[in-house]
Amino acid sequence: MSNEKKKPEGRPFDGVGAVAEMLQQMNPEDRERLLSGVNERDPGLAERINKRVFTFEDLLLVESMGIHLLLKDIARPQWLMALRKVSDGVRDHILGSMSDRARTALEEDMADQGPQRMADVTAAQEFIAETARTYLSQGKIRAK
């Protein structure tokens, strides 16, 4: 059975894409719980949805040159905010794609920054993930 249904206007409806977009707006715990439930019922569908969902943590899959392009194209304040609460692996991957001087400056700015609202951190992470999704779809960057 295809996941592509016809909308009343006659245009195809991409159900997997719509679900992936909704999941990207959810917090990680709820997203994982929902995907786990889908996986129990239909592992193939869960895999197709997972392939369309790209989160900030998935930057680990982006090659170093792609991270470098994202760092260049996305304003520094976004990165400062997004890196406030992230796994060590993602932080190391991103910082490892920077020159020593740029990395040191960013780390110093992060240390000088006071507490931030989690909503602001999440918004910055979502913006960067959305930019990465766009670049991936355009072929500007590649993931492993």
Order of alpha helices (4+ residues) and beta strands (2+ residues): beta-beta-alpha-alpha-alpha-alpha-alpha-alpha-alpha-alpha
